[in-house]
Amino acid sequence: MSRIESGSHTPPIVETAPALTWSGRWASEDDTQAFAQRLANCPAIAHASLSLQGDLGAGKTTLVRHLLRALGVQGRIKSPTYAVVEPHTAEACEHLPVGEPLNIWHFDFYRFNDPREWEDAGFRELFASPGLKLVEWPNRAAGFLPPMDAQILIQTDDNAMTDTTQHTAPASTAFDMAPARLVHVTALTPTGRQLLAALAR
């Protein structure tokens, strides 16, 4: 009688699926910059769509600014709060062939309230084109957005205030004047899982 027939069979070996979430903590803006650099180092970032979630002032735009710098974007980086979308270009992205720029679109749907704007502004075409898409307040455009590759949720850590005595940044950029941040990244596609792997290194 075989082991299976006798009820004493050995369970099959099952490979563990890669983790679909990553969690971390930013004690200062330096940690935000390091997080952005790890994302920028991953080739999958060049054609990813990321949703950025969190309350006002959580640090979403700060993360975007560091990520764009890490990818090689030069010049002023404006917030798209009033324009809804700001385009950027990284002329020398290491993840693309020499001479091929990386197109990046930073969306902020906080004030999005007219469905006609989706078509009129050409958002459908932008999301269908190659490049990196960063989306703040994706819930305001629910029903219009294509699937995201990963979700980044940023929350203030009210239980641990950062030490502000060693920082001299002006108040307008003083990330360190607020509590630390708790960050949770959820991969929603294979591209998202590649980004999670880069964060875990």
Buried (B, 14 or more C-beta within 10 A) or exposed (E): EEEEEEEEEEEEEEEEEEEEEBEBEBBBBEBBBBBBBBBBBBBBBBBBBBBBBBEEEBBBBBBBBBBBBBBBBEEEBEBBBEBBBBEBBBEEBEBBEEEEBBBBBBBBBBBBEEEEBBEEBEBEEBBEEEBBBBBBBBEBBEEBBEEBBBBBBBBBBEEEEBEEEEEEEEEEEEBBEBBBBBBBBBBBBEBBBBBBBBBEE
